[in-house]
């Protein structure tokens, strides 16, 4: 079932690329609902997670 849901979300997102602005928003919302059924974060959240990296503070063992 998850393969079907994942494939539907992909198809709907590809349809949204050529749709008018109103329909695009509706299709993207529908794709997001499909993705939420998969238990994954939404596409927007995944993109934010991959692009937003925070600097990591390195503490040497002598500073601890």
C-alpha positions as CSV (number, residue, x, y, z in Angstrom):
1,X,0.0,0.0,0.0
2,X,2.8,2.4,0.7
3,X,4.3,2.0,-2.8
4,X,0.9,3.0,-4.2
5,X,0.6,6.0,-1.9
6,X,4.2,7.1,-2.7
7,X,3.6,6.8,-6.4
8,X,0.3,8.7,-6.3
9,X,2.1,11.6,-4.5
10,X,4.8,11.7,-7.2
11,X,2.2,11.7,-10.0
12,X,0.2,14.4,-8.3
13,X,3.3,16.6,-7.8
14,X,4.2,16.2,-11.5
15,X,0.7,17.2,-12.5
16,X,1.0,20.3,-10.3
17,X,4.0,21.5,-12.2
18,X,1.8,22.3,-15.3
19,X,-1.4,23.3,-13.5
20,X,-2.7,26.8,-13.0
21,X,-1.9,28.5,-9.6
22,X,-5.2,27.6,-7.9
23,X,-5.1,24.0,-9.0
24,X,-1.4,23.7,-8.2
25,X,-2.1,24.6,-4.5
26,X,-4.9,22.0,-4.3
27,X,-2.7,19.3,-5.9
28,X,0.2,20.0,-3.7
29,X,-2.1,19.8,-0.6
30,X,-3.3,16.5,-1.9
31,X,0.2,15.2,-2.4
32,X,1.1,16.3,1.1
33,X,-1.9,14.3,2.5
34,X,-0.7,11.2,0.7
35,X,2.8,11.7,2.1
36,X,1.5,12.1,5.6
37,X,-0.1,8.7,5.3
38,X,3.4,7.3,4.8
39,X,4.6,8.5,8.1
40,X,7.2,10.7,6.6
41,X,7.7,14.4,7.1
42,X,6.2,16.5,4.4
43,X,8.4,17.4,1.4
44,X,8.8,20.9,2.6
45,X,10.1,19.7,5.9
46,X,12.5,17.2,4.3
47,X,13.9,20.0,2.0
48,X,14.4,22.3,5.0
49,X,16.1,19.5,6.9
50,X,18.5,18.9,4.1
51,X,19.3,22.5,3.3
52,X,19.4,23.9,6.9
53,X,22.6,22.9,8.6
54,X,23.6,24.5,11.9
55,X,27.3,24.9,12.8
56,X,28.4,22.4,15.4
57,X,30.4,23.7,18.3
58,X,33.5,21.6,18.9
59,X,34.7,21.3,22.5
60,X,38.0,19.8,23.1
61,X,38.5,17.3,25.9
62,X,40.6,19.8,27.8
63,X,37.8,22.3,28.0
64,X,35.3,19.8,29.5
